[in-house]
């Protein structure tokens, strides 16, 4: 179980050893991981740290997403005619 409070998008990068991630529900939250699994773990802990920082700075905290999703995207360009 992932226990995410917000949706997450993980994108492949041109470097096969790194993935970028962000939450469309949680403004300003981004990060990188060395694998999809690493990205999920870093996102889970990073979201909690991001929320704590937002609270400390008295910023508005979005309500948790009741049905968060994880989307994995391959951002490599599509070859024409392949």
Backbone as a printed PyTorch tensor [residue, N CA C, xyz], in Angstrom:
tensor([[[  0.8430,  -1.1790,   0.0000],
         [  0.0000,   0.0000,   0.0000],
         [  0.8880,   1.2420,   0.0000]],

        [[  0.5310,   2.2110,  -0.8330],
         [  1.3600,   3.3950,  -0.9990],
         [  1.1240,   4.4690,   0.0530]],

        [[ -0.0810,   4.5650,   0.5660],
         [ -0.4230,   5.5690,   1.5760],
         [ -0.1330,   6.9920,   1.1220]],

        [[ -0.4560,   7.3110,  -0.1240],
         [ -0.3000,   8.6710,  -0.6130],
         [ -1.5840,   9.4570,  -0.3500]],

        [[ -1.4310,  10.7080,   0.0590],
         [ -2.5890,  11.5660,   0.2910],
         [ -2.9390,  12.3920,  -0.9420]],

        [[ -2.0050,  12.4500,  -1.8940],
         [ -2.1760,  13.2490,  -3.0930],
         [ -1.7190,  12.4390,  -4.3010]],

        [[ -2.2560,  12.7730,  -5.4680],
         [ -1.8620,  12.0860,  -6.6970],
         [ -0.3990,  12.3710,  -7.0120]],

        [[  0.1880,  11.4780,  -7.7990],
         [  1.6020,  11.5760,  -8.1280],
         [  1.8030,  11.2250,  -9.5970]],

        [[  2.6620,  11.9960, -10.2640],
         [  3.0520,  11.7070, -11.6430],
         [  4.5610,  11.4520, -11.6310]],

        [[  4.9600,  10.3050, -12.1830],
         [  6.3750,   9.9490, -12.3070],
         [  6.6910,   9.9080, -13.7890]],

        [[  7.7460,  10.6270, -14.1850],
         [  8.1110,  10.6950, -15.5970],
         [  9.5280,  10.1780, -15.8160]],

        [[  9.6800,   9.3500, -16.8430],
         [ 11.0180,   8.9240, -17.2490],
         [ 11.7550,  10.1480, -17.7840]],

        [[ 13.0630,  10.1460, -17.6410],
         [ 13.8750,  11.2380, -18.1890],
         [ 14.7650,  10.6650, -19.2900]],

        [[ 15.5080,  11.5360, -19.9390],
         [ 16.4290,  11.0530, -20.9700],
         [ 17.5150,  10.1680, -20.3770]],

        [[ 17.8300,  10.3860, -19.1180],
         [ 18.8040,   9.5420, -18.4060],
         [ 18.0480,   8.3390, -17.8480]],

        [[ 18.3630,   7.1290, -18.2990],
         [ 17.6150,   5.9530, -17.8510],
         [ 17.7700,   5.6370, -16.3600]],

        [[ 18.6390,   6.3580, -15.6670],
         [ 18.8630,   6.1080, -14.2450],
         [ 18.1210,   7.0850, -13.3390]],

        [[ 17.3370,   7.9890, -13.9170],
         [ 16.6230,   8.9760, -13.1090],
         [ 15.1940,   9.1630, -13.5930]],

        [[ 14.3170,   9.3950, -12.6580],
         [ 12.9200,   9.6970, -12.9140],
         [ 12.5920,  10.9910, -12.1850]],

        [[ 11.7180,  11.7950, -12.7710],
         [ 11.2400,  13.0140, -12.1210],
         [  9.8180,  12.7480, -11.6370]],

        [[  9.4320,  13.3920, -10.5360],
         [  8.0560,  13.2440, -10.0760],
         [  7.5250,  14.5590,  -9.5320]],

        [[  6.1910,  14.6620,  -9.5440],
         [  5.4980,  15.8300,  -8.9820],
         [  4.0750,  15.4320,  -8.6360]],

        [[  3.4370,  16.2760,  -7.8550],
         [  2.0380,  16.0420,  -7.5190],
         [  1.1920,  17.1510,  -8.1090]],

        [[  0.2200,  16.8100,  -8.9660],
         [ -0.6710,  17.8300,  -9.4990],
         [ -1.6080,  18.3970,  -8.4250]],

        [[ -1.7130,  17.7060,  -7.2960],
         [ -2.5830,  18.1390,  -6.2000],
         [ -1.8710,  19.0280,  -5.1890]],

        [[ -0.5490,  18.9990,  -5.1780],
         [  0.2290,  19.6370,  -4.1210],
         [  1.2530,  20.5760,  -4.7620]],

        [[  0.8400,  21.8120,  -4.9830],
         [  1.6640,  22.7880,  -5.6780],
         [  3.0720,  22.9060,  -5.1050]],

        [[  4.0490,  22.9640,  -5.9980],
         [  5.4320,  23.1390,  -5.5950],
         [  6.1520,  21.8740,  -5.1860]],

        [[  5.4620,  20.7490,  -5.1840],
         [  6.0910,  19.4980,  -4.7620],
         [  6.6630,  18.7670,  -5.9670]],

        [[  7.9870,  18.6040,  -5.9910],
         [  8.6670,  17.8760,  -7.0620],
         [  9.8420,  17.1030,  -6.4730]],

        [[ 10.3860,  16.1920,  -7.2570],
         [ 11.5730,  15.4780,  -6.8130],
         [ 12.0810,  14.5580,  -7.8930]],

        [[ 13.1380,  13.8300,  -7.5670],
         [ 13.7110,  12.8540,  -8.4870],
         [ 14.0190,  11.5630,  -7.7400]],

        [[ 14.0250,  10.4730,  -8.4870],
         [ 14.3780,   9.1760,  -7.9230],
         [ 15.1870,   8.3990,  -8.9340]],

        [[ 15.8260,   7.3350,  -8.4770],
         [ 16.6560,   6.5220,  -9.3600],
         [ 15.8870,   5.3680,  -9.9940]],

        [[ 14.6600,   5.1740,  -9.5570],
         [ 13.7910,   4.1470, -10.1210],
         [ 12.3540,   4.5510,  -9.8000]],

        [[ 11.4110,   3.8260, -10.3520],
         [ 10.0130,   4.1090, -10.0240],
         [  9.7780,   3.8600,  -8.5370]],

        [[ 10.3000,   2.7600,  -8.0190],
         [ 10.1210,   2.4210,  -6.6120],
         [ 10.7590,   3.4810,  -5.7090]],

        [[ 11.9640,   3.9290,  -6.0700],
         [ 12.6530,   4.9650,  -5.3070],
         [ 11.8450,   6.2670,  -5.3440]],

        [[ 11.2970,   6.5930,  -6.5040],
         [ 10.4800,   7.8030,  -6.6420],
         [  9.2370,   7.7220,  -5.7480]],

        [[  8.5970,   6.5760,  -5.7170],
         [  7.4150,   6.4060,  -4.8600],
         [  7.7640,   6.6150,  -3.3910]],

        [[  8.8590,   6.0210,  -2.9470],
         [  9.2750,   6.1480,  -1.5470],
         [  9.6450,   7.6000,  -1.2270]],

        [[ 10.4350,   8.2220,  -2.0980],
         [ 10.8170,   9.6160,  -1.8660],
         [  9.6080,  10.5360,  -1.8950]],

        [[  8.6470,  10.2570,  -2.7690],
         [  7.4360,  11.0760,  -2.8370],
         [  6.6220,  10.9390,  -1.5490]],

        [[  6.5010,   9.7220,  -1.0710],
         [  5.6970,   9.5000,   0.1440],
         [  6.2710,  10.2870,   1.3220]],

        [[  7.5510,  10.1820,   1.5400],
         [  8.1580,  10.9090,   2.6600],
         [  8.2740,  12.3970,   2.3570]],

        [[  8.5580,  12.7160,   1.1000],
         [  8.6950,  14.1120,   0.7150],
         [  7.3970,  14.8930,   0.8300]],

        [[  6.2710,  14.2510,   0.5440],
         [  4.9810,  14.9330,   0.6790],
         [  4.7430,  15.3430,   2.1240]],

        [[  5.0750,  14.4760,   3.0560],
         [  4.8930,  14.7930,   4.4710],
         [  5.7750,  15.9770,   4.8740]],

        [[  7.0190,  15.9770,   4.3970],
         [  7.9290,  17.0950,   4.6960],
         [  7.4310,  18.3830,   4.0550]],

        [[  6.9270,  18.2950,   2.8330],
         [  6.4020,  19.4650,   2.1280],
         [  5.1990,  20.0400,   2.8820]],

        [[  4.3190,  19.1700,   3.3410],
         [  3.1410,  19.6190,   4.0980],
         [  3.5550,  20.2780,   5.4120]],

        [[  4.5460,  19.7300,   6.0890],
         [  5.0290,  20.3150,   7.3460],
         [  5.6010,  21.7090,   7.1020]],

        [[  6.3370,  21.8610,   6.0090],
         [  6.8970,  23.1660,   5.6660],
         [  5.7880,  24.1650,   5.3280]],

        [[  4.7900,  23.7150,   4.5920],
         [  3.6560,  24.5920,   4.2740],
         [  2.9460,  25.0350,   5.5540]],

        [[  2.7460,  24.1040,   6.4730],
         [  2.0890,  24.4300,   7.7390],
         [  2.9220,  25.4200,   8.5340]],

        [[  4.2340,  25.1890,   8.5900],
         [  5.1430,  26.0750,   9.3160],
         [  5.0880,  27.4950,   8.7560]],

        [[  4.9520,  27.5960,   7.4400],
         [  4.9100,  28.9050,   6.7820],
         [  3.4990,  29.4800,   6.6970]],

        [[  2.5640,  28.7640,   7.3180],
         [  1.1630,  29.1820,   7.3590],
         [  0.5590,  29.3340,   5.9590]],

        [[  0.9410,  28.4260,   5.0620],
         [  0.3820,  28.3950,   3.7140],
         [ -0.8430,  27.4940,   3.6940]],

        [[ -1.7460,  27.7580,   2.7580],
         [ -2.9470,  26.9310,   2.6300],
         [ -2.5550,  25.5170,   2.2110]],

        [[ -3.0790,  24.5490,   2.9170],
         [ -2.7930,  23.1430,   2.6300],
         [ -4.0000,  22.5440,   1.9160]],

        [[ -3.7970,  21.9980,   0.7140],
         [ -4.9280,  21.4140,  -0.0140],
         [ -5.4650,  20.1760,   0.7080]],

        [[ -6.7570,  19.9730,   0.5640],
         [ -7.3760,  18.7850,   1.1490],
         [ -6.8020,  17.5450,   0.4830]],

        [[ -6.6260,  16.4760,   1.2570],
         [ -6.1350,  15.2330,   0.6500],
         [ -7.0700,  14.7640,  -0.4580]],

        [[ -6.5120,  14.1280,  -1.4530],
         [ -7.2750,  13.5600,  -2.5550],
         [ -7.8670,  12.2420,  -2.0640]],

        [[ -9.1680,  12.1050,  -2.1500],
         [ -9.8190,  10.8820,  -1.6520],
         [ -9.5200,   9.6710,  -2.5330]],

        [[ -9.1560,   9.9080,  -3.7890],
         [ -8.8140,   8.8180,  -4.7040],
         [ -7.5260,   9.1660,  -5.4530]],

        [[ -6.4060,   9.2500,  -4.7320],
         [ -5.1550,   9.6180,  -5.3990],
         [ -4.7310,   8.5650,  -6.4090]],

        [[ -4.1000,   9.0270,  -7.4720],
         [ -3.6160,   8.1180,  -8.5020],
         [ -2.1080,   8.2840,  -8.6600]],

        [[ -1.4740,   7.2550,  -9.1820],
         [ -0.0660,   7.3220,  -9.5620],
         [ -0.0280,   7.0930, -11.0720]],

        [[  0.5190,   8.0650, -11.7830],
         [  0.6390,   7.9860, -13.2310],
         [  2.1210,   7.9140, -13.5850]],

        [[  2.4670,   6.9600, -14.4240],
         [  3.8540,   6.8110, -14.8560],
         [  3.9040,   7.1270, -16.3460]],

        [[  4.7560,   8.1020, -16.6950],
         [  4.8470,   8.5510, -18.0820],
         [  6.2470,   8.3080, -18.6340]],

        [[  6.2890,   7.9490, -19.8950],
         [  7.5490,   7.8400, -20.6120],
         [  7.6540,   9.0980, -21.4580]],

        [[  8.5960,   9.9560, -21.1540],
         [  8.6850,  11.2380, -21.8470],
         [  9.6480,  11.2210, -23.0200]],

        [[ 10.1290,  10.0470, -23.3850],
         [ 11.0160,   9.9720, -24.5560],
         [ 10.2200,  10.3330, -25.8040]],

        [[ 10.8430,  11.0180, -26.7650],
         [ 10.1320,  11.3810, -27.9910],
         [  9.7040,  10.1390, -28.7720]],

        [[  8.5560,  10.2220, -29.4010],
         [  8.0390,   9.1430, -30.2330],
         [  8.6680,   9.2710, -31.6070]],

        [[  9.1790,   8.1700, -32.1210],
         [  9.7850,   8.1780, -33.4600],
         [  8.6820,   8.0540, -34.5100]],

        [[  8.7590,   8.8830, -35.5130],
         [  7.8090,   8.8270, -36.6130],
         [  8.1390,   7.6390, -37.5150]],

        [[  7.1330,   6.8990, -37.9270],
         [  7.3240,   5.7890, -38.8410],
         [  7.9270,   4.5440, -38.2210]],

        [[  8.0250,   4.5170, -36.9000],
         [  8.6240,   3.3430, -36.2490],
         [  7.5750,   2.3270, -35.9210]]])
